[in-house]
Amino acid sequence: MNLPEPITRTFSGLIADIEQGQIKIPQFQRDFVWDIKKSANLMDSIVKGYPIGTFIFWRTKERLRTIRDIGNFSLPEPQDGEFIDFVLDGQQRLTSLFASLKGLKVERDNKTDDYSRIYINLNGTEDSEIVTVDVDDLATGTFIKLTELLYGGLTLLAGYDPKYHKLIEAYKQRIESYNYSIIQIKEAPIDTATEIFTRINVGGKPLSLFEIMVAKTYDAERKFDLSEKYNQLIDNLRPVNYETLSDATVLQTVSIILTKDCTRKQILRLDKKSVIDIWELATDSIERAIEYFRGFYRIPVSQLLPYNALVVPFAYFFYHHKDKPTGLKQQYLQDFFWRVSLVGRYSSAVESKLAQDIKRIDLILEEKLPKYEWSINVSTDFISEHGWFSAGRSFIKGILCIYAYQLPKSFNDNSIVNISNYWLKQANSKNYHHFFPKAYLIVSIRPATC
């Protein structure tokens, strides 16, 4: 990575670069929230020659998912192979500048802010507001629209009292010659750029790995938007009650299939083309893994799955094995499932353990029994000692999966219980009483409670 380089740009250069798509706002930036009054205050600082802070741009040839429009202005896409400056810091200020200087209309919360209604008070002083949005108390001819000041020409100027002509020209000159301070970070990798963004925005929410990958893998030509693709997958899983599958698990699955590794560093290294090329096959493998959980293990909803991460090795299996497993593959896969679920395998260091377990899945694919450095204790004493109820524990979820396999029935009318993620989303949900084993109810003297 090259060292950050301080540069300056004037009004015309900055606006031209935005208009031509050379300066872009990555999608992981928050929405434009400054109101028109705050934007007018920013322009007031510029007219008075005050500093407005430094912008930080990331200069790269990478193509990210970006904000496509500012108000009613559509931002063009740059040519392939050209450098782009992505805004890491200063998005609110830059968007305010562009909206104000172009007089855009911005719709937010069912309300439209018309940025052409920002004015220069020709009787304003350095100690008062020169740029304002409130002209109700100003006499006609004593104020001028900011956009008319910049683009109006001599004909418009002639309509004002001659005593204001030099002042109008002076304000125009101040805006056009104002030097905007920029720190440009050249050709850094995306994880470095997003780390810079995160550190700058210390008061905000850190970027998730998924947000970074949404930006990195966006491809307009191939119509690939990771966020939209993930939402489509969740929509497909919702009818089968597996809609709680996390975006992190999906990314881990894609990375495991491509590289047999799924650390954050490895996921960030994934090539955009490879992710796009593998997406349909990877998500198909996820759906077939979930179908297997529902059919063979009879786990009706994702909230009962001991770990979300179990989707990863099973999806990897189904990526390489298109049919449902039978014989030794089925037995070894079942052994793997219960070993992971009942010993808390993915309770910590899940990324490294997934990479280890993929080697075991490779053996299962070859009908070879993997070696395990851990065993399952299913003795009565162990279950009694470790069976304290907590819906977040994989051990308890594993036991609940065994109960669910028996199709629990209602205490009231013996009908099959309809288990859903919604009912089980709270750890203390009363719906967990459906899982009490019959034998316990028979021998228990006290009423069955959760």
JOPE-V779728 format. One line per field, one symbol per residue. ss: DSSP state (H for helix, E for strand, L for the rest). A space follows every 10 residues. Layout:
BEGIN
ss: ???
END
This chain:
BEGIN
ss: LLLLEEEEEL HHHHHHHHHL LLEELELLLL LLLLLHHHHH HHHHHHHLLL LLLLEEEEEE LLLLLELLEE LLEELLLLLL LLLEEEEEEL HHHHHHHHHH HHLLEEEELL EEEELLLLEE ELLLLLLLLL EELLLLLLLL LLEEEHHHHH HLHHHHHHLL LHHHHHHHHH HHHHHHHLLE EEEEEELLLH HHHHHHHHHH LLLLLLLLHH HHHHHHHLEL LLLELHHHHH HHHHHHHHLL LLLLLLHHHH HHHHHHHHHL LLLHHHHHHL LHHHHHHHHH HHHHHHHHHH HHHHHLLLLL LHHHLLLLLH HHHHHHHHHH LLLLLLHHHH HHHHHHHHHH HHLLLLLLLH HHHHHHHHHH HHHHHLLLLL LLLLLLLLLH HHHHHHLLLL LLLHHHHHHH HHHHHLLLEL LLLLLELLLL HHHHLLLLLH HHHHHLLHHH HHHLLLLLLL
END
